[in-house]
């Protein structure tokens, strides 16, 4: 984000059974749970798995890079 620096994106691994969540459903869920508006995701990316370190922690850097590339492509940069 040009003003705030970052925006919220949720990377979700959907369950095998049932429909994957929508951004609207996720936003309603986190709003109902009391998450502050500035922390609510504005984008939803569905994944089969997330990149992890050898110790099992989620690697956020590759996810940030991926979303930055997607946003740049959407904007034609």
PDB file of N, CA, C and O in Angstrom:
ATOM      1  N   UNK A   1       0.844  -1.179   0.000  1.00  0.00           N
ATOM      2  CA  UNK A   1       0.000   0.000   0.000  1.00  0.00           C
ATOM      3  C   UNK A   1       0.885   1.237   0.000  1.00  0.00           C
ATOM      4  O   UNK A   1       1.847   1.324   0.764  1.00  0.00           O
ATOM      5  N   UNK A   2       0.558   2.184  -0.852  1.00  0.00           N
ATOM      6  CA  UNK A   2       1.376   3.388  -0.977  1.00  0.00           C
ATOM      7  C   UNK A   2       1.349   4.251   0.288  1.00  0.00           C
ATOM      8  O   UNK A   2       2.324   4.945   0.577  1.00  0.00           O
ATOM      9  N   UNK A   3       0.253   4.217   1.041  1.00  0.00           N
ATOM     10  CA  UNK A   3       0.120   5.060   2.220  1.00  0.00           C
ATOM     11  C   UNK A   3       0.532   4.327   3.493  1.00  0.00           C
ATOM     12  O   UNK A   3       1.326   4.848   4.277  1.00  0.00           O
ATOM     13  N   UNK A   4       0.011   3.146   3.702  1.00  0.00           N
ATOM     14  CA  UNK A   4       0.217   2.428   4.957  1.00  0.00           C
ATOM     15  C   UNK A   4       1.376   1.427   4.915  1.00  0.00           C
ATOM     16  O   UNK A   4       1.778   0.926   5.965  1.00  0.00           O
ATOM     17  N   UNK A   5       1.910   1.129   3.760  1.00  0.00           N
ATOM     18  CA  UNK A   5       3.028   0.212   3.663  1.00  0.00           C
ATOM     19  C   UNK A   5       2.625  -1.198   3.300  1.00  0.00           C
ATOM     20  O   UNK A   5       3.197  -1.774   2.375  1.00  0.00           O
ATOM     21  N   UNK A   6       1.665  -1.771   3.990  1.00  0.00           N
ATOM     22  CA  UNK A   6       1.208  -3.130   3.710  1.00  0.00           C
ATOM     23  C   UNK A   6      -0.302  -3.194   3.799  1.00  0.00           C
ATOM     24  O   UNK A   6      -0.947  -2.328   4.389  1.00  0.00           O
ATOM     25  N   UNK A   7      -0.852  -4.239   3.202  1.00  0.00           N
ATOM     26  CA  UNK A   7      -2.282  -4.533   3.300  1.00  0.00           C
ATOM     27  C   UNK A   7      -2.409  -5.980   3.701  1.00  0.00           C
ATOM     28  O   UNK A   7      -1.462  -6.752   3.549  1.00  0.00           O
ATOM     29  N   UNK A   8      -3.566  -6.360   4.213  1.00  0.00           N
ATOM     30  CA  UNK A   8      -3.769  -7.716   4.715  1.00  0.00           C
ATOM     31  C   UNK A   8      -4.261  -8.650   3.609  1.00  0.00           C
ATOM     32  O   UNK A   8      -5.200  -8.338   2.877  1.00  0.00           O
ATOM     33  N   UNK A   9      -3.602  -9.798   3.510  1.00  0.00           N
ATOM     34  CA  UNK A   9      -3.982 -10.855   2.584  1.00  0.00           C
ATOM     35  C   UNK A   9      -4.012 -12.148   3.384  1.00  0.00           C
ATOM     36  O   UNK A   9      -3.089 -12.427   4.150  1.00  0.00           O
ATOM     37  N   UNK A  10      -5.055 -12.932   3.215  1.00  0.00           N
ATOM     38  CA  UNK A  10      -5.157 -14.215   3.905  1.00  0.00           C
ATOM     39  C   UNK A  10      -4.806 -15.335   2.939  1.00  0.00           C
ATOM     40  O   UNK A  10      -5.420 -15.470   1.880  1.00  0.00           O
ATOM     41  N   UNK A  11      -3.819 -16.133   3.309  1.00  0.00           N
ATOM     42  CA  UNK A  11      -3.482 -17.345   2.569  1.00  0.00           C
ATOM     43  C   UNK A  11      -4.160 -18.482   3.310  1.00  0.00           C
ATOM     44  O   UNK A  11      -3.874 -18.717   4.484  1.00  0.00           O
ATOM     45  N   UNK A  12      -5.058 -19.192   2.635  1.00  0.00           N
ATOM     46  CA  UNK A  12      -5.886 -20.204   3.278  1.00  0.00           C
ATOM     47  C   UNK A  12      -5.700 -21.547   2.597  1.00  0.00           C
ATOM     48  O   UNK A  12      -5.675 -21.648   1.371  1.00  0.00           O
ATOM     49  N   UNK A  13      -5.570 -22.577   3.423  1.00  0.00           N
ATOM     50  CA  UNK A  13      -5.598 -23.949   2.928  1.00  0.00           C
ATOM     51  C   UNK A  13      -7.012 -24.450   3.195  1.00  0.00           C
ATOM     52  O   UNK A  13      -7.395 -24.674   4.343  1.00  0.00           O
ATOM     53  N   UNK A  14      -7.779 -24.624   2.129  1.00  0.00           N
ATOM     54  CA  UNK A  14      -9.178 -25.031   2.269  1.00  0.00           C
ATOM     55  C   UNK A  14      -9.264 -26.520   2.602  1.00  0.00           C
ATOM     56  O   UNK A  14      -8.401 -27.306   2.211  1.00  0.00           O
ATOM     57  N   UNK A  15     -10.298 -26.888   3.317  1.00  0.00           N
ATOM     58  CA  UNK A  15     -10.542 -28.295   3.608  1.00  0.00           C
ATOM     59  C   UNK A  15     -10.887 -29.031   2.323  1.00  0.00           C
ATOM     60  O   UNK A  15     -11.432 -28.453   1.383  1.00  0.00           O
ATOM     61  N   UNK A  16     -10.562 -30.302   2.302  1.00  0.00           N
ATOM     62  CA  UNK A  16     -10.841 -31.115   1.108  1.00  0.00           C
ATOM     63  C   UNK A  16     -12.346 -31.245   0.874  1.00  0.00           C
ATOM     64  O   UNK A  16     -12.795 -31.293  -0.271  1.00  0.00           O
ATOM     65  N   UNK A  17     -13.109 -31.301   1.935  1.00  0.00           N
ATOM     66  CA  UNK A  17     -14.562 -31.431   1.795  1.00  0.00           C
ATOM     67  C   UNK A  17     -15.221 -30.061   1.853  1.00  0.00           C
ATOM     68  O   UNK A  17     -14.803 -29.196   2.623  1.00  0.00           O
ATOM     69  N   UNK A  18     -16.233 -29.867   1.051  1.00  0.00           N
ATOM     70  CA  UNK A  18     -16.975 -28.610   1.073  1.00  0.00           C
ATOM     71  C   UNK A  18     -16.395 -27.558   0.157  1.00  0.00           C
ATOM     72  O   UNK A  18     -15.378 -27.772  -0.504  1.00  0.00           O
ATOM     73  N   UNK A  19     -17.053 -26.428   0.131  1.00  0.00           N
ATOM     74  CA  UNK A  19     -16.658 -25.299  -0.707  1.00  0.00           C
ATOM     75  C   UNK A  19     -15.540 -24.511  -0.034  1.00  0.00           C
ATOM     76  O   UNK A  19     -15.522 -24.382   1.190  1.00  0.00           O
ATOM     77  N   UNK A  20     -14.614 -23.989  -0.818  1.00  0.00           N
ATOM     78  CA  UNK A  20     -13.584 -23.127  -0.220  1.00  0.00           C
ATOM     79  C   UNK A  20     -14.222 -21.822   0.251  1.00  0.00           C
ATOM     80  O   UNK A  20     -15.252 -21.411  -0.284  1.00  0.00           O
ATOM     81  N   UNK A  21     -13.632 -21.177   1.233  1.00  0.00           N
ATOM     82  CA  UNK A  21     -14.210 -19.926   1.732  1.00  0.00           C
ATOM     83  C   UNK A  21     -14.090 -18.814   0.696  1.00  0.00           C
ATOM     84  O   UNK A  21     -13.217 -18.841  -0.172  1.00  0.00           O
ATOM     85  N   UNK A  22     -14.969 -17.856   0.805  1.00  0.00           N
ATOM     86  CA  UNK A  22     -14.902 -16.656  -0.033  1.00  0.00           C
ATOM     87  C   UNK A  22     -14.336 -15.520   0.812  1.00  0.00           C
ATOM     88  O   UNK A  22     -14.323 -15.601   2.040  1.00  0.00           O
ATOM     89  N   UNK A  23     -13.878 -14.480   0.165  1.00  0.00           N
ATOM     90  CA  UNK A  23     -13.364 -13.332   0.897  1.00  0.00           C
ATOM     91  C   UNK A  23     -14.461 -12.716   1.758  1.00  0.00           C
ATOM     92  O   UNK A  23     -14.203 -12.305   2.890  1.00  0.00           O
ATOM     93  N   UNK A  24     -15.670 -12.651   1.236  1.00  0.00           N
ATOM     94  CA  UNK A  24     -16.789 -12.079   1.998  1.00  0.00           C
ATOM     95  C   UNK A  24     -17.072 -12.907   3.246  1.00  0.00           C
ATOM     96  O   UNK A  24     -17.298 -12.348   4.320  1.00  0.00           O
ATOM     97  N   UNK A  25     -17.063 -14.228   3.118  1.00  0.00           N
ATOM     98  CA  UNK A  25     -17.324 -15.094   4.267  1.00  0.00           C
ATOM     99  C   UNK A  25     -16.206 -14.972   5.305  1.00  0.00           C
ATOM    100  O   UNK A  25     -16.465 -14.928   6.508  1.00  0.00           O
ATOM    101  N   UNK A  26     -14.981 -14.920   4.832  1.00  0.00           N
ATOM    102  CA  UNK A  26     -13.850 -14.771   5.751  1.00  0.00           C
ATOM    103  C   UNK A  26     -13.917 -13.425   6.461  1.00  0.00           C
ATOM    104  O   UNK A  26     -13.703 -13.354   7.671  1.00  0.00           O
ATOM    105  N   UNK A  27     -14.210 -12.360   5.724  1.00  0.00           N
ATOM    106  CA  UNK A  27     -14.310 -11.028   6.314  1.00  0.00           C
ATOM    107  C   UNK A  27     -15.414 -10.977   7.368  1.00  0.00           C
ATOM    108  O   UNK A  27     -15.235 -10.380   8.430  1.00  0.00           O
ATOM    109  N   UNK A  28     -16.537 -11.592   7.080  1.00  0.00           N
ATOM    110  CA  UNK A  28     -17.635 -11.620   8.049  1.00  0.00           C
ATOM    111  C   UNK A  28     -17.240 -12.405   9.301  1.00  0.00           C
ATOM    112  O   UNK A  28     -17.570 -12.014  10.421  1.00  0.00           O
ATOM    113  N   UNK A  29     -16.536 -13.505   9.098  1.00  0.00           N
ATOM    114  CA  UNK A  29     -16.112 -14.331  10.230  1.00  0.00           C
ATOM    115  C   UNK A  29     -15.163 -13.566  11.153  1.00  0.00           C
ATOM    116  O   UNK A  29     -15.367 -13.543  12.367  1.00  0.00           O
ATOM    117  N   UNK A  30     -14.126 -12.938  10.587  1.00  0.00           N
ATOM    118  CA  UNK A  30     -13.164 -12.233  11.432  1.00  0.00           C
ATOM    119  C   UNK A  30     -13.766 -10.970  12.044  1.00  0.00           C
ATOM    120  O   UNK A  30     -13.388 -10.577  13.148  1.00  0.00           O
ATOM    121  N   UNK A  31     -14.702 -10.330  11.333  1.00  0.00           N
ATOM    122  CA  UNK A  31     -15.388  -9.166  11.911  1.00  0.00           C
ATOM    123  C   UNK A  31     -16.232  -9.600  13.095  1.00  0.00           C
ATOM    124  O   UNK A  31     -16.268  -8.920  14.121  1.00  0.00           O
ATOM    125  N   UNK A  32     -16.920 -10.745  12.955  1.00  0.00           N
ATOM    126  CA  UNK A  32     -17.729 -11.267  14.045  1.00  0.00           C
ATOM    127  C   UNK A  32     -16.897 -11.696  15.243  1.00  0.00           C
ATOM    128  O   UNK A  32     -17.376 -11.698  16.377  1.00  0.00           O
ATOM    129  N   UNK A  33     -15.647 -12.058  14.981  1.00  0.00           N
ATOM    130  CA  UNK A  33     -14.739 -12.453  16.060  1.00  0.00           C
ATOM    131  C   UNK A  33     -14.085 -11.241  16.721  1.00  0.00           C
ATOM    132  O   UNK A  33     -13.344 -11.385  17.694  1.00  0.00           O
ATOM    133  N   UNK A  34     -14.359 -10.049  16.191  1.00  0.00           N
ATOM    134  CA  UNK A  34     -13.861  -8.826  16.803  1.00  0.00           C
ATOM    135  C   UNK A  34     -12.520  -8.335  16.287  1.00  0.00           C
ATOM    136  O   UNK A  34     -11.895  -7.485  16.922  1.00  0.00           O
ATOM    137  N   UNK A  35     -12.064  -8.848  15.151  1.00  0.00           N
ATOM    138  CA  UNK A  35     -10.794  -8.394  14.594  1.00  0.00           C
ATOM    139  C   UNK A  35     -10.935  -6.946  14.125  1.00  0.00           C
ATOM    140  O   UNK A  35     -11.915  -6.589  13.471  1.00  0.00           O
ATOM    141  N   UNK A  36      -9.961  -6.132  14.462  1.00  0.00           N
ATOM    142  CA  UNK A  36      -9.997  -4.711  14.101  1.00  0.00           C
ATOM    143  C   UNK A  36     -10.087  -4.560  12.581  1.00  0.00           C
ATOM    144  O   UNK A  36      -9.481  -5.344  11.851  1.00  0.00           O
ATOM    145  N   UNK A  37     -10.828  -3.570  12.098  1.00  0.00           N
ATOM    146  CA  UNK A  37     -11.000  -3.400  10.650  1.00  0.00           C
ATOM    147  C   UNK A  37      -9.693  -3.304   9.869  1.00  0.00           C
ATOM    148  O   UNK A  37      -9.608  -3.830   8.759  1.00  0.00           O
ATOM    149  N   UNK A  38      -8.670  -2.646  10.420  1.00  0.00           N
ATOM    150  CA  UNK A  38      -7.427  -2.505   9.669  1.00  0.00           C
ATOM    151  C   UNK A  38      -6.651  -3.816   9.571  1.00  0.00           C
ATOM    152  O   UNK A  38      -5.716  -3.916   8.777  1.00  0.00           O
ATOM    153  N   UNK A  39      -7.018  -4.817  10.360  1.00  0.00           N
ATOM    154  CA  UNK A  39      -6.364  -6.125  10.314  1.00  0.00           C
ATOM    155  C   UNK A  39      -7.108  -7.132   9.438  1.00  0.00           C
ATOM    156  O   UNK A  39      -6.602  -8.225   9.185  1.00  0.00           O
ATOM    157  N   UNK A  40      -8.293  -6.772   8.979  1.00  0.00           N
ATOM    158  CA  UNK A  40      -9.097  -7.708   8.180  1.00  0.00           C
ATOM    159  C   UNK A  40      -8.521  -7.852   6.779  1.00  0.00           C
ATOM    160  O   UNK A  40      -8.095  -6.868   6.174  1.00  0.00           O
ATOM    161  N   UNK A  41      -8.507  -9.088   6.259  1.00  0.00           N
ATOM    162  CA  UNK A  41      -7.925  -9.300   4.928  1.00  0.00           C
ATOM    163  C   UNK A  41      -8.738  -8.624   3.825  1.00  0.00           C
ATOM    164  O   UNK A  41      -9.969  -8.607   3.847  1.00  0.00           O
ATOM    165  N   UNK A  42      -8.006  -8.073   2.869  1.00  0.00           N
ATOM    166  CA  UNK A  42      -8.620  -7.452   1.699  1.00  0.00           C
ATOM    167  C   UNK A  42      -8.456  -8.330   0.471  1.00  0.00           C
ATOM    168  O   UNK A  42      -8.980  -8.031  -0.602  1.00  0.00           O
ATOM    169  N   UNK A  43      -7.715  -9.422   0.649  1.00  0.00           N
ATOM    170  CA  UNK A  43      -7.458 -10.345  -0.450  1.00  0.00           C
ATOM    171  C   UNK A  43      -7.391 -11.751   0.134  1.00  0.00           C
ATOM    172  O   UNK A  43      -6.929 -11.952   1.257  1.00  0.00           O
ATOM    173  N   UNK A  44      -7.861 -12.718  -0.651  1.00  0.00           N
ATOM    174  CA  UNK A  44      -7.846 -14.116  -0.236  1.00  0.00           C
ATOM    175  C   UNK A  44      -7.142 -14.935  -1.303  1.00  0.00           C
ATOM    176  O   UNK A  44      -7.498 -14.880  -2.480  1.00  0.00           O
ATOM    177  N   UNK A  45      -6.146 -15.690  -0.884  1.00  0.00           N
ATOM    178  CA  UNK A  45      -5.418 -16.571  -1.784  1.00  0.00           C
ATOM    179  C   UNK A  45      -5.534 -17.993  -1.248  1.00  0.00           C
ATOM    180  O   UNK A  45      -5.120 -18.268  -0.122  1.00  0.00           O
ATOM    181  N   UNK A  46      -6.094 -18.894  -2.046  1.00  0.00           N
ATOM    182  CA  UNK A  46      -6.245 -20.285  -1.639  1.00  0.00           C
ATOM    183  C   UNK A  46      -5.010 -21.069  -2.075  1.00  0.00           C
ATOM    184  O   UNK A  46      -4.519 -20.893  -3.190  1.00  0.00           O
ATOM    185  N   UNK A  47      -4.520 -21.917  -1.210  1.00  0.00           N
ATOM    186  CA  UNK A  47      -3.332 -22.715  -1.472  1.00  0.00           C
ATOM    187  C   UNK A  47      -3.528 -24.150  -1.017  1.00  0.00           C
ATOM    188  O   UNK A  47      -4.321 -24.428  -0.118  1.00  0.00           O
ATOM    189  N   UNK A  48      -2.797 -25.056  -1.647  1.00  0.00           N
ATOM    190  CA  UNK A  48      -2.778 -26.453  -1.212  1.00  0.00           C
ATOM    191  C   UNK A  48      -1.839 -26.603  -0.019  1.00  0.00           C
ATOM    192  O   UNK A  48      -2.058 -27.439   0.857  1.00  0.00           O
ATOM    193  N   UNK A  49      -0.785 -25.776   0.001  1.00  0.00           N
ATOM    194  CA  UNK A  49       0.158 -25.787   1.122  1.00  0.00           C
ATOM    195  C   UNK A  49       0.860 -24.442   1.180  1.00  0.00           C
ATOM    196  O   UNK A  49       0.813 -23.660   0.230  1.00  0.00           O
ATOM    197  N   UNK A  50       1.515 -24.184   2.308  1.00  0.00           N
ATOM    198  CA  UNK A  50       2.244 -22.940   2.499  1.00  0.00           C
ATOM    199  C   UNK A  50       3.735 -23.250   2.586  1.00  0.00           C
ATOM    200  O   UNK A  50       4.119 -24.317   3.065  1.00  0.00           O
ATOM    201  N   UNK A  51       4.579 -22.322   2.124  1.00  0.00           N
ATOM    202  CA  UNK A  51       6.017 -22.564   2.235  1.00  0.00           C
ATOM    203  C   UNK A  51       6.428 -22.548   3.709  1.00  0.00           C
ATOM    204  O   UNK A  51       6.003 -21.684   4.476  1.00  0.00           O
ATOM    205  N   UNK A  52       7.255 -23.512   4.085  1.00  0.00           N
ATOM    206  CA  UNK A  52       7.660 -23.628   5.485  1.00  0.00           C
ATOM    207  C   UNK A  52       9.175 -23.743   5.610  1.00  0.00           C
ATOM    208  O   UNK A  52       9.867 -24.186   4.693  1.00  0.00           O
ATOM    209  N   UNK A  53       9.660 -23.334   6.767  1.00  0.00           N
ATOM    210  CA  UNK A  53      11.074 -23.492   7.085  1.00  0.00           C
ATOM    211  C   UNK A  53      11.307 -24.946   7.494  1.00  0.00           C
ATOM    212  O   UNK A  53      10.348 -25.688   7.711  1.00  0.00           O
ATOM    213  N   UNK A  54      12.559 -25.354   7.601  1.00  0.00           N
ATOM    214  CA  UNK A  54      12.831 -26.722   8.055  1.00  0.00           C
ATOM    215  C   UNK A  54      12.243 -27.033   9.439  1.00  0.00           C
ATOM    216  O   UNK A  54      11.962 -28.190   9.750  1.00  0.00           O
ATOM    217  N   UNK A  55      12.061 -26.000  10.262  1.00  0.00           N
ATOM    218  CA  UNK A  55      11.480 -26.230  11.594  1.00  0.00           C
ATOM    219  C   UNK A  55       9.957 -26.191  11.581  1.00  0.00           C
ATOM    220  O   UNK A  55       9.328 -26.408  12.617  1.00  0.00           O
ATOM    221  N   UNK A  56       9.348 -25.918  10.417  1.00  0.00           N
ATOM    222  CA  UNK A  56       7.896 -25.974  10.291  1.00  0.00           C
ATOM    223  C   UNK A  56       7.165 -24.645  10.348  1.00  0.00           C
ATOM    224  O   UNK A  56       5.940 -24.616  10.232  1.00  0.00           O
ATOM    225  N   UNK A  57       7.884 -23.545  10.522  1.00  0.00           N
ATOM    226  CA  UNK A  57       7.230 -22.237  10.563  1.00  0.00           C
ATOM    227  C   UNK A  57       6.900 -21.778   9.140  1.00  0.00           C
ATOM    228  O   UNK A  57       7.618 -22.099   8.193  1.00  0.00           O
ATOM    229  N   UNK A  58       5.813 -21.032   9.004  1.00  0.00           N
ATOM    230  CA  UNK A  58       5.419 -20.503   7.690  1.00  0.00           C
ATOM    231  C   UNK A  58       6.408 -19.419   7.275  1.00  0.00           C
ATOM    232  O   UNK A  58       6.724 -18.525   8.060  1.00  0.00           O
ATOM    233  N   UNK A  59       6.894 -19.502   6.041  1.00  0.00           N
ATOM    234  CA  UNK A  59       7.793 -18.494   5.491  1.00  0.00           C
ATOM    235  C   UNK A  59       6.951 -17.364   4.897  1.00  0.00           C
ATOM    236  O   UNK A  59       6.330 -17.537   3.849  1.00  0.00           O
ATOM    237  N   UNK A  60       6.932 -16.237   5.548  1.00  0.00           N
ATOM    238  CA  UNK A  60       6.099 -15.122   5.110  1.00  0.00           C
ATOM    239  C   UNK A  60       6.702 -14.357   3.938  1.00  0.00           C
ATOM    240  O   UNK A  60       5.970 -13.799   3.121  1.00  0.00           O
ATOM    241  N   UNK A  61       8.020 -14.326   3.850  1.00  0.00           N
ATOM    242  CA  UNK A  61       8.693 -13.590   2.774  1.00  0.00           C
ATOM    243  C   UNK A  61       8.255 -14.022   1.386  1.00  0.00           C
ATOM    244  O   UNK A  61       7.867 -13.178   0.578  1.00  0.00           O
ATOM    245  N   UNK A  62       8.308 -15.337   1.083  1.00  0.00           N
ATOM    246  CA  UNK A  62       7.854 -15.770  -0.244  1.00  0.00           C
ATOM    247  C   UNK A  62       6.384 -15.445  -0.515  1.00  0.00           C
ATOM    248  O   UNK A  62       6.009 -15.178  -1.656  1.00  0.00           O
ATOM    249  N   UNK A  63       5.561 -15.467   0.519  1.00  0.00           N
ATOM    250  CA  UNK A  63       4.145 -15.127   0.343  1.00  0.00           C
ATOM    251  C   UNK A  63       3.993 -13.641   0.016  1.00  0.00           C
ATOM    252  O   UNK A  63       3.213 -13.274  -0.862  1.00  0.00           O
ATOM    253  N   UNK A  64       4.738 -12.787   0.721  1.00  0.00           N
ATOM    254  CA  UNK A  64       4.699 -11.347   0.423  1.00  0.00           C
ATOM    255  C   UNK A  64       5.160 -11.078  -1.005  1.00  0.00           C
ATOM    256  O   UNK A  64       4.546 -10.296  -1.731  1.00  0.00           O
ATOM    257  N   UNK A  65       6.254 -11.737  -1.399  1.00  0.00           N
ATOM    258  CA  UNK A  65       6.770 -11.543  -2.756  1.00  0.00           C
ATOM    259  C   UNK A  65       5.755 -11.974  -3.804  1.00  0.00           C
ATOM    260  O   UNK A  65       5.586 -11.314  -4.830  1.00  0.00           O
ATOM    261  N   UNK A  66       5.078 -13.094  -3.536  1.00  0.00           N
ATOM    262  CA  UNK A  66       4.082 -13.603  -4.481  1.00  0.00           C
ATOM    263  C   UNK A  66       2.925 -12.630  -4.643  1.00  0.00           C
ATOM    264  O   UNK A  66       2.501 -12.354  -5.766  1.00  0.00           O
ATOM    265  N   UNK A  67       2.412 -12.112  -3.543  1.00  0.00           N
ATOM    266  CA  UNK A  67       1.290 -11.174  -3.621  1.00  0.00           C
ATOM    267  C   UNK A  67       1.732  -9.874  -4.276  1.00  0.00           C
ATOM    268  O   UNK A  67       0.980  -9.295  -5.060  1.00  0.00           O
ATOM    269  N   UNK A  68       2.930  -9.409  -3.973  1.00  0.00           N
ATOM    270  CA  UNK A  68       3.429  -8.182  -4.600  1.00  0.00           C
ATOM    271  C   UNK A  68       3.501  -8.361  -6.115  1.00  0.00           C
ATOM    272  O   UNK A  68       3.146  -7.450  -6.862  1.00  0.00           O
ATOM    273  N   UNK A  69       3.953  -9.519  -6.570  1.00  0.00           N
ATOM    274  CA  UNK A  69       4.024  -9.783  -8.012  1.00  0.00           C
ATOM    275  C   UNK A  69       2.626  -9.861  -8.620  1.00  0.00           C
ATOM    276  O   UNK A  69       2.405  -9.360  -9.723  1.00  0.00           O
ATOM    277  N   UNK A  70       1.691 -10.475  -7.921  1.00  0.00           N
ATOM    278  CA  UNK A  70       0.315 -10.561  -8.426  1.00  0.00           C
ATOM    279  C   UNK A  70      -0.315  -9.179  -8.539  1.00  0.00           C
ATOM    280  O   UNK A  70      -0.957  -8.864  -9.541  1.00  0.00           O
ATOM    281  N   UNK A  71      -0.131  -8.358  -7.516  1.00  0.00           N
ATOM    282  CA  UNK A  71      -0.696  -7.004  -7.524  1.00  0.00           C
ATOM    283  C   UNK A  71      -0.066  -6.182  -8.644  1.00  0.00           C
ATOM    284  O   UNK A  71      -0.764  -5.450  -9.346  1.00  0.00           O
ATOM    285  N   UNK A  72       1.244  -6.299  -8.812  1.00  0.00           N
ATOM    286  CA  UNK A  72       1.919  -5.555  -9.886  1.00  0.00           C
ATOM    287  C   UNK A  72       1.406  -5.984 -11.249  1.00  0.00           C
ATOM    288  O   UNK A  72       1.205  -5.148 -12.130  1.00  0.00           O
ATOM    289  N   UNK A  73       1.192  -7.289 -11.429  1.00  0.00           N
ATOM    290  CA  UNK A  73       0.669  -7.786 -12.702  1.00  0.00           C
ATOM    291  C   UNK A  73      -0.757  -7.294 -12.949  1.00  0.00           C
ATOM    292  O   UNK A  73      -1.117  -6.956 -14.077  1.00  0.00           O
ATOM    293  N   UNK A  74      -1.568  -7.255 -11.883  1.00  0.00           N
ATOM    294  CA  UNK A  74      -2.944  -6.772 -12.019  1.00  0.00           C
ATOM    295  C   UNK A  74      -2.979  -5.292 -12.397  1.00  0.00           C
ATOM    296  O   UNK A  74      -3.874  -4.846 -13.115  1.00  0.00           O
ATOM    297  N   UNK A  75      -2.002  -4.545 -11.908  1.00  0.00           N
ATOM    298  CA  UNK A  75      -1.951  -3.110 -12.184  1.00  0.00           C
ATOM    299  C   UNK A  75      -1.198  -2.794 -13.457  1.00  0.00           C
ATOM    300  O   UNK A  75      -1.155  -1.641 -13.887  1.00  0.00           O
ATOM    301  N   UNK A  76      -0.595  -3.825 -14.073  1.00  0.00           N
ATOM    302  CA  UNK A  76       0.107  -3.624 -15.325  1.00  0.00           C
ATOM    303  C   UNK A  76       1.515  -3.112 -15.191  1.00  0.00           C
ATOM    304  O   UNK A  76       2.042  -2.500 -16.120  1.00  0.00           O
ATOM    305  N   UNK A  77       2.148  -3.352 -14.030  1.00  0.00           N
ATOM    306  CA  UNK A  77       3.536  -2.899 -13.822  1.00  0.00           C
ATOM    307  C   UNK A  77       4.511  -3.925 -14.295  1.00  0.00           C
ATOM    308  O   UNK A  77       5.721  -3.718 -14.200  1.00  0.00           O
TER     309      UNK A  77
END
